[in-house]
């Protein structure tokens, strides 16, 4: 006998299939037609964006030449261009004024990266961002910085074009503007320096701009695209009126064609699956409609048991949501398995990672959570729930049991003994370390959420201070909870000393300071667990930030190979912090010892010669030298200490003082000597002289006079 349910099922199934086919047809037609319009809109949008970018590039070039014209008229180039050989103090002052003018003009206009002036008469270069260079050696050094030869540089400086450009190999471009005197003789060349990305600006997050010169050799770009990458882009071209440059914009192509094919395959597979399900479902449903009346009673009993079990599970889920804060109202209906009396304790269970291997399904390579819950629930039923009614919950990753203590014969000590048996059972049978935390006895169900959070905090306290995974049975009331000082001042002082050790690269001292902070600044007080966590992550942040900032590019590459950021961010306890930081520090110390045994860098001799030739410059220091030679400040300082046994500043002072002693022998005034050898005033000169010579300049002068008599 076929029932009306089977006919209804089949009617709904046929209607569903027809609707799916209609929606599939409409979707394919609409998707195909949208491809054409989307491609058209992409090209129109790219052309509009191209016009904006080209207009901005031409405007930047035009403003750069206006800036050069302003500098040529107001910079006083005629007098400075005539300087040859050694500079007088007034000439040095004029050059510095011109350099300041260049910097101010560049900052005000915010166009190019740097401004340069090449003086043909004195064969020197003055830049807005560096000191003046003079002579063929300095010019050659300047050219090497940009990857060009001195011969090409001099050819560019003598070209006849009034406005020209050159594209360098490292995506740098120079715009030249010659300067002539009243007799139409060239005296200087002003040229503005741009990088490709600076000149072009931001063409968009995914777009890329290429500029090709008429010579078909030099290319300027906003970011580099390989040839194989250009296949996935739409190319839009436009020729610029200035210099006849050809500008190409690459816009990412859409992937709609590939998506459409995948879309069709998915819908086809879905359609086949729906047809298969419909056939199998119709056959199965028809077969099930022929059910003997005698089986209805037994089926009804089974269904009642399933409904009751589902109801109990739903009630437990409601209580779990209340504990985690997902719902605000307390679900009293979920306590039917306990008692009407309001007296209970909460117990939290946490297991180590070995549980994953024990309960993992070897065939499916996954761990069913229901299995772990089922095992623990059966153990608790056997050991505790028979005498002490309770329920097992899993509000988060760990399990929580709520146990009734309303009866007079219920004993908390006995529960602790039974839980110890549970912990030993897991250890002996499954080889799993179980950490069990017993909460305080409560008399009000409204405090259940507070009791749960106290257990969570106690577990975190054990993990924070334990050298390994905590195991055993613990009672919340017996946890260390004495009132202690938070040691804020000790932590701040230790953090400053730690930072000083890291900046000076004393990694052994840094580890000692870290250990001292752990011994003195961390209070073993559960109420201050959050403060201790903030302090630990503050120390981790100090380690990561300092290692990243203080290292040069070479050191950063090695530091990254240590994966120190990932290792430090994984830390969850103070003992892990000490262990990981020790391993990282030892690796860095070994790396630096191996590096110190390498040969002396070639630039050290050049830097010493530069110091000897420019010792009169009062602005010369470690930072200016590092910028002059294109080296980081920490690398310069470490190299001098490793290969010269003295620092850079110490060498600068020694060179200046050697010249000063010669001048003291000639009875020159101390004030004049201080200015001539590079000190800002006589007091600074006197302090440096006494520090390195042990006596003042006046005492040295008197000593020379006595020796001569």
Buried (B, 14 or more C-beta within 10 A) or exposed (E): EEEEEBEEBBEEBEEEBEEBEEEBEEEBEEBEEEBEEEBEEBEEBBBEBBEEBBEBBBEBBEBBBEBBEBBBEEBBBEEBBEBEEEBEEEBBEBBBEBBEBBBEBBEEBEBBBBBBBBBBBBBBBBBBBBBBBBEEEBBEBBBEEBEBEBEEBBEBBEEEEEBBBBBBEEBBBBBBBBBEEEEEEBBBBBBBBBBBBBBBEEBBEEBBBBBBBEEEEBBBBBBEBEEEEBEEBBEBEBEBEBBEBBBBBBBBBBEBEEEBEEBBEEBEEEBEEBEEEBEEEBEEBBEEBEEEEEEEEEEEEEEEEEEEEEEBEEBBBBBBBBBBEEEEEBBEEBBEBBBEEBBBBBBBBBBBEBBEEBBBEEEEEEBEEEEBBEBBBEBBEEBBBEBBBBBBBBBEEBBBBBBBBBEEEBEBEEBBEBBEEBBEBBBEEBEBBBBBBBBBBBEEBEBBBEBBEBBBBBBBBBBBBBEEBBBBBBBBEEBEBEEEEBBEEBBEBBBEBBBEBBEEBBBEBBBBBBBBBBEEBBBBBBBBBEBBBEBBBEBBEBBBEBBEEBBBEEBBEBBEEBEBBEBBEEBEBBBBBBBBBBEBBEBBBEBBEEEEEEEEBEBBEBBBEBBEEBBBBBEBEBEBBBBBBEBBBBBBBBBBBBBBEEBBBBBBBBBBBEBBBEBBEEEBEBEEBBBBBBBEEBEEBBEBBBEEBEEBBEEBBEEBEEEEE
